Amino acid sequence: VFSYLFRVILTHHLPVYQIGLYFSIISFIIFLALFQKMGTELALVRFLSMWKLEEKYAHIHSALISLIKFQTCLGIFFILCIILFSDWLSIHYFKDLTAAPYLTASSFLFLLLIVEDIPRRVFQGFNNMKWFASLEAIKAGAIVLFTIFGFFIFTSLWVPLIAFLLSTLIVGIIGWLVMK
């Protein structure tokens, strides 16, 4: 429901080409994030449940630290690549000269998605499906709220991008607070 409402709000405030650019940039970043993760989070879910049953809590802690370090290094690499090639990507991939600053700002999702996804995978591995499922709904609701408030201030593609980034950060913080 929130995702549909978000799309309706965008169509009332932004031109069609900017809506397309927004979803293209977000899809591009999330696609590259698959290479950042390389299945490590799904492996974490399996091992978390196994180590929890065996009460190997040191293994859980070590795996979380290793995963965070690994994904942070790859995330920084992807951010630097996008910053360096944002103009080229704007012209040759997105076919929109205005895409570069939006792409550069969105590249920080590589780090924010780590903050958001690790708690979700911990909840999944510990079979806490209430929180695992709730975080996505909270994020979608936050995106809608931030977008509505943002469009009261000004109408720009920056509004949904900042709403997405801010919502990802807030859901990550909530996840980490609940996880402790």
Salt bridges, closest charged atoms under 4 A:
GLU41 OE1 - LYS37 NZ 3.93
GLU41 OE1 - ARG121 NE 3.79
GLU54 OE1 - LYS56 NZ 3.29
GLU116 OE1 - LYS139 NZ 3.26
ASP117 OD2 - LYS37 NZ 2.26
ASP117 OD1 - ARG120 NH1 3.68
GLU136 OE1 - ARG120 NH1 3.51
